[in-house]
Amino acid sequence: MPSDFLIRLGIVHQSPPTSDTVNAGKKRQHVSSLYILPDGMLHPQFETKRNARGAYVPCWKSAFELALKKGQLKRIHNTANLHPLLVDQISHQLRSRVLQELAILYKRFEGLRVHRRLQPSPNILRRLTALELAAFNTPSLSNSVSLETSGSQQPLAVIACPRKSPSEAVADDQLAMLPIQLDYPPAEPGLSAYELLSFNSAPSAEPSLPFYHGSRIFRTSAEQARLRLALDRIIDLDQQVSDGSQLQHSGQCGKPEDALDDSNDAYLLQSPANDATIDPVPLAISLWRLRLWEGDDWRMIDESANPLAL
């Protein structure tokens, strides 16, 4: 099975916060413990070297929770500890990976722009136009939308992210670091975080364009603010060509429409124009792995099956 379908769990030595004292006056000795922890889920630039010992399980939260309940993860190592927030830790790292891929994408833009190899703009990320957004918000058209693309560019995903003011200033080098929140808010019942839509085709066409509701995936204000800032700064850089001019997106009737309209909360991720050496696929994969973790693409698999045998 391809690794993108899997979560790697590593066997990690960690010292507990408390220590045992052998005798009074003697040096304290820390007792090492083994833990089963997610491994290799973050981008290599943000994570230490992967542990040599470990195992793979499906990237599917329901199956993972079932394996925990049945004690099947003990097959990985029968004496290693499983901490009670393991599922939350995996979810947090999957969300963090999205912001890390955005940070890597931004650095790639910066490097090419400095060396004047970013002209014209690859245009991999833009806000939806008013016309496109109206199609998304119209119930009769919600299963099929028309997107304005140029040349060989292909839409990869739509990300909706409302504007949130961060409670404190976030430095650029902190955008890829999500704050850990132990009492993370649960998903609202009945509200899906993901949809599949048809685009530039008849409504009967097979849906293939993922639509991600950012506020239902990144459910705290701090996370939403970081996601929005990370998306906006890529758009800012993407739209700056070497002479400093701004690219404009033609709206209805050919009237120029500023693609940086702050009122628009939906972003289109698409393949690069002009064969630019910018690859948005890792970002698309990181978003898709969140869908996979929530079970969206495992619908055809029987949940009663042994999740470790997949």
KEMI-719216 format. One record per atom (N, C-alpha, C): residue in one letter; atom name; x, y, z. Coordinates in steps of 0.05 Angstrom, whole numbers. Layout:
# residues N
   res   atom       c1       c2       c3
     a     CA        X        Y        Z
...
***
This chain:
# residues 310
   res   atom       c1       c2       c3
     m      N       17      -24        0
     m     CA        0        0        0
     m      C       18       25        0
     p      N       12       45      -17
     p     CA       28       70      -17
     p      C       30       83       10
     s      N       52       95       16
     s     CA       56      106       43
     s      C       37      129       49
     d      N       26      143       29
     d     CA        8      165       34
     d      C      -18      155       46
     f      N      -24      129       44
     f     CA      -48      117       55
     f      C      -43      108       84
     l      N      -19      112       94
     l     CA      -11      100      119
     l      C       -1      120      140
     i      N       -2      113      165
     i     CA       10      128      187
     i      C       32      110      198
     r      N       56      122      201
     r     CA       78      107      213
     r      C       79      112      243
     l      N       81       91      258
     l     CA       84       92      287
     l      C      112       83      295
     g      N      126       99      310
     g     CA      153       91      318
     g      C      155       84      347
     i      N      175       69      354
     i     CA      180       61      382
     i      C      201       81      393
     v      N      193       97      412
     v     CA      210      119      422
     v      C      216      115      451
     h      N      242      119      458
     h     CA      250      120      486
     h      C      246      148      497
     q      N      231      151      518
     q     CA      227      177      531
     q      C      228      174      561
     s      N      242      193      574
     s     CA      243      192      603
     s      C      218      205      615
     p      N      206      193      635
     p     CA      183      205      647
     p      C      190      230      662
     p      N      170      248      667
     p     CA      176      273      681
     p      C      186      270      709
     t      N      178      247      722
     t     CA      187      242      750
     t      C      211      223      749
     s      N      225      223      771
     s     CA      249      205      773
     s      C      249      190      799
     d      N      261      167      799
     d     CA      263      150      823
     d      C      289      156      837
     t      N      288      159      863
     t     CA      312      163      879
     t      C      319      136      892
     v      N      343      126      886
     v     CA      351      100      897
     v      C      356      103      927
     n      N      374      121      935
     n     CA      380      126      963
     n      C      383      156      967
     a      N      377      165      991
     a     CA      380      193      997
     a      C      409      202      994
     g      N      413      225      981
     g     CA      440      235      977
     g      C      453      225      952
     k      N      442      204      939
     k     CA      454      194      915
     k      C      441      207      891
     k      N      455      205      868
     k     CA      445      218      844
     k      C      419      205      835
     r      N      400      221      827
     r     CA      374      210      817
     r      C      378      195      791
     q      N      364      174      788
     q     CA      365      158      764
     q      C      338      159      750
     h      N      339      167      724
     h     CA      314      168      708
     h      C      309      141      696
     v      N      284      133      697
     v     CA      276      107      686
     v      C      265      113      658
     s      N      278      101      638
     s     CA      269      105      610
     s      C      244       88      605
     s      N      226       98      588
     s     CA      202       83      581
     s      C      200       83      550
     l      N      187       63      540
     l     CA      181       61      512
     l      C      153       70      506
     y      N      150       86      485
     y     CA      124       96      476
     y      C      121       91      447
     i      N       96       87      439
     i     CA       88       85      411
     i      C       78      113      403
     l      N       92      126      384
     l     CA       85      153      376
     l      C       85      156      346
     p      N       70      175      335
     p     CA       70      179      306
     p      C       98      188      297
     d      N      107      178      274
     d     CA      134      183      265
     d      C      134      188      236
     g      N      150      208      227
     g     CA      152      215      199
     g      C      129      228      187
     m      N      110      239      203
     m     CA       87      252      192
     m      C       92      282      185
     l      N      110      294      199
     l     CA      117      322      194
     l      C      138      324      171
     h      N      140      347      160
     h     CA      160      351      138
     h      C      188      347      150
     p      N      206      335      134
     p     CA      234      330      145
     p      C      248      355      154
     q      N      240      378      144
     q     CA      253      403      153
     q      C      243      411      181
     f      N      222      399      191
     f     CA      211      406      217
     f      C      211      384      237
     e      N      223      361      230
     e     CA      223      338      247
     e      C      250      325      248
     t      N      257      314      271
     t     CA      282      299      274
     t      C      281      273      258
     k      N      304      260      257
     k     CA      306      235      241
     k      C      286      214      250
     r      N      275      200      231
     r     CA      255      179      237
     r      C      268      156      252
     n      N      253      144      270
     n     CA      262      121      286
     n      C      264       97      268
     a      N      284       80      274
     a     CA      288       56      258
     a      C      267       35      263
     r      N      257       34      287
     r     CA      237       14      294
     r      C      209       26      292
     g      N      191       11      281
     g     CA      163       21      278
     g      C      146        3      261
     a      N      122       13      256
     a     CA      103       -2      240
     a      C       83       17      227
     y      N       69        7      206
     y     CA       50       24      192
     y      C       21       15      197
     v      N        3       34      199
     v     CA      -25       28      202
     v      C      -40       46      182
     p      N      -65       39      175
     p     CA      -79       56      156
     p      C      -84       84      167
     c      N      -84      104      149
     c     CA      -89      132      156
     c      C     -120      135      157
     w      N     -131      124      179
     w     CA     -160      122      182
     w      C     -167      123      211
     k      N     -178      145      221
     k     CA     -182      149      249
     k      C     -200      128      262
     s      N     -222      121      249
     s     CA     -241      102      260
     s      C     -227       74      263
     a      N     -212       66      243
     a     CA     -198       41      244
     a      C     -176       42      266
     f      N     -163       65      268
     f     CA     -142       68      288
     f      C     -154       66      316
     e      N     -176       79      321
     e     CA     -189       78      347
     e      C     -199       50      353
     l      N     -208       36      333
     l     CA     -217        8      337
     l      C     -193      -10      344
     a      N     -170       -5      331
     a     CA     -146      -20      338
     a      C     -137      -15      366
     l      N     -140       11      375
     l     CA     -133       17      403
     l      C     -151        3      422
     k      N     -177        4      416
     k     CA     -196       -9      434
     k      C     -192      -39      437
     k      N     -184      -52      415
     k     CA     -180      -81      415
     k      C     -152      -89      424
     g      N     -135      -69      429
     g     CA     -108      -75      438
     g      C      -90      -85      415
     q      N      -98      -80      390
     q     CA      -82      -91      368
     q      C      -56      -76      363
     l      N      -54      -51      373
     l     CA      -29      -36      369
     l      C       -7      -47      387
     k      N      -14      -64      406
     k     CA        7      -76      423
     k      C       23      -96      406
     r      N       13     -104      383
     r     CA       29     -122      366
     r      C       55     -108      356
     i      N       54      -81      356
     i     CA       78      -67      347
     i      C      100      -71      368
     h      N       93      -68      393
     h     CA      112      -73      415
     h      C       96      -78      440
     n      N       98     -102      451
     n     CA       79     -109      473
     n      C       84      -95      500
     t      N      107      -82      503
     t     CA      112      -69      528
     t      C      112      -38      526
     a      N      109      -28      501
     a     CA      110        1      497
     a      C       83       13      507
     n      N       85       38      516
     n     CA       61       53      526
     n      C       46       66      503
     l      N       20       68      506
     l     CA        3       83      487
     l      C      -10      105      503
     h      N       -2      130      499
     h     CA      -13      151      515
     h      C      -42      158      506
     p      N      -58      169      524
     p     CA      -87      173      518
     p      C      -94      193      496
     l      N      -74      210      489
     l     CA      -79      231      469
     l      C      -66      224      442
     l      N      -62      199      437
     l     CA      -48      191      412
     l      C      -64      198      387
     v      N      -90      194      388
     v     CA     -106      201      365
     v      C     -106      231      360
     d      N     -108      247      381
     d     CA     -107      276      379
     d      C      -79      285      369
     q      N      -58      271      377
     q     CA      -31      278      368
     q      C      -28      274      338
     i      N      -39      252      328
     i     CA      -38      246      299
     i      C      -54      268      284
     s      N      -77      274      293
     s     CA      -93      295      280
     s      C      -78      322      280
     h      N      -66      328      302
     h     CA      -51      354      304
     h      C      -28      354      284
     q      N      -14      332      281
     q     CA        9      331      263
     q      C        0      332      234
     l      N      -23      320      228
     l     CA      -33      322      200
     l      C      -41      350      193
     r      N      -53      365      212
     r     CA      -59      393      207
     r      C      -33      409      205
     s      N      -13      403      222
     s     CA       12      417      221
     s      C       26      413      194
     r      N       23      389      183
     r     CA       37      383      157
     r      C       26      402      135
     v      N        1      408      136
     v     CA      -10      426      116
     v      C        4      453      117
     l      N        7      465      141
     l     CA       20      490      144
     l      C       49      489      137
     q      N       62      466      143
     q     CA       90      462      136
     q      C       94      462      105
     e      N       75      448       91
     e     CA       77      448       62
     e      C       73      475       50
     l      N       56      491       63
     l     CA       52      519       54
     l      C       78      535       59
     a      N       91      530       81
     a     CA      116      544       87
     a      C      138      536       67
     i      N      140      511       60
     i     CA      160      501       41
     i      C      154      513       14
     l      N      129      515        6
     l     CA      121      526      -19
     l      C      129      556      -21
     y      N      125      570        1
     y     CA      133      598        2
     y      C      163      602       -1
     k      N      178      585       13
     k     CA      207      587       11
     k      C      217      581      -18
     r      N      203      562      -31
     r     CA      210      556      -59
     r      C      205      581      -77
     f      N      182      594      -72
     f     CA      176      619      -87
     f      C      198      640      -82
     e      N      205      643      -57
     e     CA      225      663      -50
     e      C      252      658      -64
     g      N      260      632      -64
     g     CA      286      625      -76
     g      C      286      631     -106
     l      N      264      623     -120
     l     CA      263      628     -149
     l      C      261      657     -155
     r      N      246      672     -139
     r     CA      243      701     -144
     r      C      269      716     -140
     v      N      285      708     -120
     v     CA      310      721     -115
     v      C      329      717     -139
     h      N      328      694     -151
     h     CA      345      688     -174
     h      C      332      694     -201
     r      N      309      709     -199
     r     CA      295      718     -223
     r      C      288      695     -242
     r      N      279      673     -229
     r     CA      270      650     -245
     r      C      240      646     -242
     l      N      226      667     -233
     l     CA      198      664     -227
     l      C      182      684     -245
     q      N      187      684     -271
     q     CA      173      702     -289
     q      C      165      687     -314
     p      N      140      687     -322
     p     CA      117      699     -307
     p      C      109      682     -283
     s      N       89      692     -269
     s     CA       79      679     -245
     s      C       68      652     -251
     p      N       74      631     -234
     p     CA       62      605     -238
     p      C       33      603     -231
     n      N       23      623     -215
     n     CA       -6      625     -209
     n      C      -17      599     -199
     i      N       -5      587     -178
     i     CA      -15      562     -168
     i      C      -36      566     -146
     l      N      -39      590     -136
     l     CA      -58      595     -115
     l      C      -71      622     -119
     r      N      -97      623     -119
     r     CA     -112      648     -123
     r      C     -138      646     -108
     r      N     -150      669     -103
     r     CA     -177      669      -92
     r      C     -197      665     -115
     l      N     -220      652     -108
     l     CA     -241      649     -127
     l      C     -252      676     -135
     t      N     -261      679     -159
     t     CA     -274      704     -168
     t      C     -302      704     -156
     a      N     -315      728     -157
     a     CA     -342      730     -146
     a      C     -361      712     -161
     l      N     -357      708     -187
     l     CA     -375      691     -203
     l      C     -371      662     -194
     e      N     -346      653     -191
     e     CA     -341      626     -182
     e      C     -352      621     -154
     l      N     -348      640     -136
     l     CA     -357      637     -109
     l      C     -387      635     -108
     a      N     -401      651     -125
     a     CA     -430      650     -126
     a      C     -440      622     -134
     a      N     -425      609     -152
     a     CA     -432      582     -161
     a      C     -430      562     -138
     f      N     -409      566     -121
     f     CA     -405      548      -98
     f      C     -427      552      -78
     n      N     -437      577      -75
     n     CA     -457      583      -55
     n      C     -485      580      -64
     t      N     -489      572      -89
     t     CA     -516      568     -100
     t      C     -523      538      -98
     p      N     -544      531      -82
     p     CA     -550      503      -77
     p      C     -554      487     -103
     s      N     -567      499     -123
     s     CA     -573      484     -148
     s      C     -547      478     -164
     l      N     -526      493     -158
     l     CA     -501      489     -173
     l      C     -479      478     -155
     s      N     -486      470     -131
     s     CA     -465      463     -112
     s      C     -450      438     -119
     n      N     -462      421     -137
     n     CA     -448      397     -145
     n      C     -433      400     -170
     s      N     -433      423     -183
     s     CA     -418      427     -207
     s      C     -412      457     -210
     v      N     -387      464     -213
     v     CA     -379      492     -215
     v      C     -361      496     -239
     s      N     -361      521     -249
     s     CA     -344      528     -271
     s      C     -321      545     -260
     l      N     -297      536     -266
     l     CA     -273      550     -257
     l      C     -258      561     -280
     e      N     -247      586     -277
     e     CA     -231      598     -298
     e      C     -203      589     -295
     t      N     -194      573     -315
     t     CA     -166      563     -315
     t      C     -153      571     -341
     s      N     -127      572     -342
     s     CA     -113      579     -366
     s      C      -94      557     -375
     g      N      -93      553     -401
     g     CA      -75      534     -413
     g      C      -79      506     -402
     s      N      -57      494     -393
     s     CA      -58      466     -383
     s      C      -62      464     -353
     q      N      -68      486     -340
     q     CA      -71      485     -311
     q      C      -95      469     -303
     q      N      -92      453     -282
     q     CA     -113      436     -272
     q      C     -119      443     -243
     p      N     -145      447     -236
     p     CA     -152      452     -208
     p      C     -145      427     -191
     l      N     -134      432     -167
     l     CA     -126      410     -149
     l      C     -144      410     -124
     a      N     -152      433     -114
     a     CA     -168      434      -90
     a      C     -178      463      -86
     v      N     -200      465      -71
     v     CA     -210      491      -62
     v      C     -209      491      -32
     i      N     -198      512      -20
     i     CA     -195      514        9
     i      C     -211      539       18
     a      N     -230      535       35
     a     CA     -245      558       46
     a      C     -234      564       74
     c      N     -226      589       78
     c     CA     -214      597      104
     c      C     -223      625      111
     p      N     -240      628      130
     p     CA     -249      655      138
     p      C     -226      671      151
     r      N     -228      697      148
     r     CA     -208      714      160
     r      C     -210      714      191
     k      N     -188      710      204
     k     CA     -187      710      233
     k      C     -164      727      242
     s      N     -168      745      260
     s     CA     -146      761      271
     s      C     -132      745      293
     p      N     -106      740      290
     p     CA      -91      725      310
     p      C      -92      740      337
     s      N      -94      725      359
     s     CA      -95      738      385
     s      C      -68      751      392
     e      N      -47      741      379
     e     CA      -20      753      383
     e      C       -6      752      356
     a      N       14      769      353
     a     CA       30      770      328
     a      C       43      743      323
     v      N       42      735      298
     v     CA       54      709      290
     v      C       76      715      270
     a      N      101      709      278
     a     CA      124      713      261
     a      C      123      693      237
     d      N      135      701      215
     d     CA      135      684      191
     d      C      146      656      197
     d      N      167      654      214
     d     CA      178      628      220
     d      C      162      611      239
     q      N      139      623      249
     q     CA      122      609      267
     q      C       96      600      254
     l      N       92      607      228
     l     CA       67      600      215
     l      C       64      570      212
     a      N       86      555      210
     a     CA       84      526      206
     a      C       83      511      233
     m      N       81      526      255
     m     CA       80      513      281
     m      C       53      517      294
     l      N       37      496      295
     l     CA       10      499      307
     l      C       12      497      338
     p      N       -1      515      352
     p     CA       -1      512      382
     p      C      -17      487      390
     i      N       -6      473      409
     i     CA      -20      449      419
     i      C      -42      457      439
     q      N      -66      446      435
     q     CA      -88      452      452
     q      C     -100      425      461
     l      N      -98      420      487
     l     CA     -108      394      497
     l      C     -138      391      495
     d      N     -152      413      500
     d     CA     -182      412      498
     d      C     -191      421      471
     y      N     -181      408      450
     y     CA     -187      415      423
     y      C     -217      412      417
     p      N     -230      432      406
     p     CA     -259      430      402
     p      C     -267      408      383
     p      N     -288      393      389
     p     CA     -296      371      371
     p      C     -310      382      346
     a      N     -311      365      326
     a     CA     -325      372      301
     a      C     -355      376      307
     e      N     -367      395      293
     e     CA     -396      400      296
     e      C     -411      378      282
     p      N     -430      365      295
     p     CA     -445      343      283
     p      C     -461      353      259
     g      N     -461      337      238
     g     CA     -477      343      214
     g      C     -463      362      195
     l      N     -440      372      201
     l     CA     -426      390      183
     l      C     -401      376      173
     s      N     -400      370      147
     s     CA     -377      357      135
     s      C     -355      377      130
     a      N     -330      369      136
     a     CA     -307      386      131
     a      C     -297      384      102
     y      N     -307      364       87
     y     CA     -297      359       60
     y      C     -320      353       42
     e      N     -317      362       17
     e     CA     -336      355       -4
     e      C     -321      349      -30
     l      N     -334      334      -48
     l     CA     -323      330      -75
     l      C     -342      342      -95
     l      N     -332      359     -113
     l     CA     -348      373     -132
     l      C     -339      367     -160
     s      N     -358      370     -179
     s     CA     -352      369     -207
     s      C     -345      397     -216
     f      N     -328      400     -236
     f     CA     -322      426     -246
     f      C     -319      426     -276
     n      N     -327      449     -288
     n     CA     -325      453     -317
     n      C     -337      429     -333
     s      N     -358      418     -323
     s     CA     -371      395     -335
     s      C     -400      394     -327
     a      N     -414      374     -338
     a     CA     -442      371     -332
     a      C     -445      362     -303
     p      N     -468      369     -290
     p     CA     -472      362     -262
     p      C     -470      332     -257
     s      N     -475      316     -278
     s     CA     -475      287     -275
     s      C     -447      275     -275
     a      N     -427      292     -281
     a     CA     -399      282     -282
     a      C     -390      273     -254
     e      N     -371      254     -254
     e     CA     -361      244     -229
     e      C     -347      266     -214
     p      N     -354      272     -188
     p     CA     -341      293     -173
     p      C     -311      286     -169
     s      N     -295      306     -173
     s     CA     -266      301     -170
     s      C     -250      323     -157
     l      N     -263      346     -152
     l     CA     -249      369     -141
     l      C     -255      371     -111
     p      N     -234      367      -94
     p     CA     -239      368      -65
     p      C     -244      397      -56
     f      N     -263      401      -39
     f     CA     -269      427      -26
     f      C     -265      423        4
     y      N     -246      439       15
     y     CA     -240      436       43
     y      C     -250      460       58
     h      N     -267      455       78
     h     CA     -277      476       96
     h      C     -257      480      118
     g      N     -240      500      115
     g     CA     -217      504      133
     g      C     -226      508      162
     s      N     -248      522      167
     s     CA     -257      527      194
     s      C     -267      502      208
     r      N     -274      481      193
     r     CA     -283      456      205
     r      C     -260      436      208
     i      N     -237      442      195
     i     CA     -214      425      198
     i      C     -195      437      219
     f      N     -189      463      216
     f     CA     -173      478      235
     f      C     -193      493      253
     r      N     -199      481      275
     r     CA     -223      490      290
     r      C     -218      510      312
     t      N     -193      520      315
     t     CA     -188      542      334
     t      C     -181      567      318
     s      N     -185      590      331
     s     CA     -179      615      318
     s      C     -150      618      312
     a      N     -132      608      329
     a     CA     -104      609      325
     a      C      -96      594      300
     e      N     -108      570      296
     e     CA     -101      554      273
     e      C     -112      567      247
     q      N     -137      577      248
     q     CA     -148      590      225
     q      C     -133      614      217
     a      N     -123      630      236
     a     CA     -107      654      230
     a      C      -81      646      216
     r      N      -68      625      225
     r     CA      -43      616      213
     r      C      -48      606      185
     l      N      -70      591      181
     l     CA      -76      580      154
     l      C      -81      603      135
     r      N      -96      623      143
     r     CA     -103      646      126
     r      C      -77      662      119
     l      N      -61      667      139
     l     CA      -36      682      134
     l      C      -18      667      116
     a      N      -16      640      119
     a     CA        2      624      102
     a      C       -8      625       73
     l      N      -34      623       69
     l     CA      -45      624       42
     l      C      -41      652       29
     d      N      -47      673       45
     d     CA      -45      700       35
     d      C      -17      708       26
     r      N        3      700       42
     r     CA       30      708       35
     r      C       40      694       10
     i      N       30      670        4
     i     CA       37      657      -21
     i      C       25      672      -44
     i      N        0      680      -41
     i     CA      -14      696      -62
     i      C        1      722      -67
     d      N        9      735      -46
     d     CA       24      760      -48
     d      C       49      756      -65
     l      N       64      735      -59
     l     CA       89      730      -73
     l      C       84      720     -101
     d      N       64      703     -105
     d     CA       58      692     -131
     d      C       50      713     -151
     q      N       37      734     -141
     q     CA       28      755     -159
     q      C       48      778     -164
     q      N       71      775     -153
     q     CA       92      795     -157
     q      C      112      784     -178
     v      N      112      796     -201
     v     CA      132      789     -221
     v      C      157      806     -216
     s      N      178      800     -230
     s     CA      204      812     -223
     s      C      204      842     -225
     d      N      186      855     -241
     d     CA      187      884     -242
     d      C      169      897     -221
     g      N      157      880     -204
     g     CA      141      891     -182
     g      C      112      896     -188
     s      N      104      891     -213
     s     CA       76      895     -220
     s      C       58      873     -209
     q      N       32      879     -208
     q     CA       13      860     -198
     q      C       -2      847     -221
     l      N       -5      821     -220
     l     CA      -22      807     -239
     l      C      -51      811     -231
     q      N      -68      814     -251
     q     CA      -96      817     -246
     q      C     -112      795     -259
     h      N     -134      787     -247
     h     CA     -150      766     -257
     h      C     -175      778     -270
     s      N     -180      771     -295
     s     CA     -203      783     -309
     s      C     -229      772     -299
     g      N     -247      790     -291
     g     CA     -273      782     -281
     g      C     -293      781     -304
     q      N     -318      783     -296
     q     CA     -340      782     -315
     q      C     -338      806     -334
     c      N     -343      801     -360
     c     CA     -343      822     -381
     c      C     -315      833     -385
     g      N     -294      819     -377
     g     CA     -267      827     -382
     g      C     -258      849     -363
     k      N     -273      857     -344
     k     CA     -266      878     -325
     k      C     -245      868     -306
     p      N     -222      881     -303
     p     CA     -201      872     -285
     p      C     -212      870     -256
     e      N     -205      848     -243
     e     CA     -214      844     -216
     e      C     -190      837     -199
     d      N     -186      852     -178
     d     CA     -163      846     -160
     d      C     -166      819     -147
     a      N     -147      801     -152
     a     CA     -149      774     -141
     a      C     -143      774     -111
     l      N     -135      797     -100
     l     CA     -129      798      -71
     l      C     -152      810      -56
     d      N     -176      806      -66
     d     CA     -200      816      -52
     d      C     -202      803      -25
     d      N     -200      819       -3
     d     CA     -200      808       24
     d      C     -227      796       32
     s      N     -248      802       17
     s     CA     -274      792       25
     s      C     -278      763       16
     n      N     -261      753       -1
     n     CA     -264      726      -12
     n      C     -248      707        6
     d      N     -263      687       16
     d     CA     -251      668       35
     d      C     -244      641       22
     a      N     -247      638       -4
     a     CA     -243      612      -17
     a      C     -219      615      -36
     y      N     -201      595      -34
     y     CA     -176      595      -50
     y      C     -175      571      -68
     l      N     -165      575      -92
     l     CA     -162      553     -111
     l      C     -133      545     -113
     l      N     -127      520     -108
     l     CA     -100      509     -112
     l      C     -100      495     -139
     q      N      -81      502     -156
     q     CA      -80      490     -183
     q      C      -52      485     -192
     s      N      -49      468     -212
     s     CA      -23      462     -223
     s      C      -10      488     -234
     p      N       17      489     -235
     p     CA       30      514     -243
     p      C       27      520     -273
     a      N       28      546     -279
     a     CA       27      554     -307
     a      C       56      556     -318
     n      N       59      555     -344
     n     CA       84      560     -357
     n      C      107      541     -349
     d      N       99      516     -341
     d     CA      119      496     -334
     d      C      138      506     -312
     a      N      127      521     -294
     a     CA      144      532     -272
     a      C      152      509     -253
     t      N      176      512     -242
     t     CA      187      491     -224
     t      C      177      495     -196
     i      N      151      497     -193
     i     CA      137      499     -167
     i      C      118      476     -166
     d      N      119      460     -145
     d     CA      103      436     -144
     d      C       83      438     -121
     p      N       57      442     -127
     p     CA       37      444     -106
     p      C       26      417      -97
     v      N       35      395     -109
     v     CA       23      369     -104
     v      C       28      361      -74
     p      N       51      365      -62
     p     CA       54      357      -34
     p      C       34      371      -16
     l      N       27      396      -22
     l     CA        6      409       -6
     l      C      -21      396      -11
     a      N      -27      389      -36
     a     CA      -52      376      -41
     a      C      -54      349      -27
     i      N      -31      334      -26
     i     CA      -30      308      -13
     i      C      -34      312       17
     s      N      -22      332       29
     s     CA      -26      336       58
     s      C      -55      342       65
     l      N      -69      357       48
     l     CA      -97      362       52
     l      C     -113      336       49
     w      N     -106      321       28
     w     CA     -120      296       23
     w      C     -117      276       46
     r      N      -93      275       58
     r     CA      -88      257       81
     r      C     -106      264      105
     l      N     -113      289      108
     l     CA     -132      296      128
     l      C     -160      284      122
     r      N     -167      285       97
     r     CA     -193      272       89
     r      C     -192      242       94
     l      N     -169      230       87
     l     CA     -166      202       90
     l      C     -167      194      120
     w      N     -155      210      137
     w     CA     -155      205      166
     w      C     -183      205      177
     e      N     -199      223      167
     e     CA     -227      225      176
     e      C     -245      204      164
     g      N     -234      187      146
     g     CA     -249      164      136
     g      C     -264      169      110
     d      N     -260      193       98
     d     CA     -275      201       75
     d      C     -270      182       51
     d      N     -245      174       47
     d     CA     -239      158       23
     d      C     -237      128       30
     w      N     -245      121       54
     w     CA     -245       92       61
     w      C     -274       81       61
     r      N     -293       96       49
     r     CA     -321       88       51
     r      C     -327       60       41
     m      N     -311       51       22
     m     CA     -317       25       10
     m      C     -305        2       26
     i      N     -291        8       48
     i     CA     -279      -13       64
     i      C     -296      -19       88
     d      N     -300      -44       95
     d     CA     -316      -52      117
     d      C     -302      -44      143
     e      N     -315      -27      160
     e     CA     -302      -18      184
     e      C     -299      -41      204
     s      N     -313      -63      201
     s     CA     -310      -86      219
     s      C     -285     -102      213
     a      N     -272      -96      190
     a     CA     -248     -111      183
     a      C     -225     -104      202
     n      N     -205     -121      203
     n     CA     -182     -116      219
     n      C     -166      -93      207
     p      N     -164      -70      220
     p     CA     -151      -47      208
     p      C     -121      -51      204
     l      N     -109      -68      220
     l     CA      -80      -73      217
     l      C      -74      -93      194
     a      N      -95     -105      183
     a     CA      -91     -125      162
     a      C      -95     -113      135
     l      N     -101      -87      134
     l     CA     -106      -74      108
     l      C      -81      -72       91
***
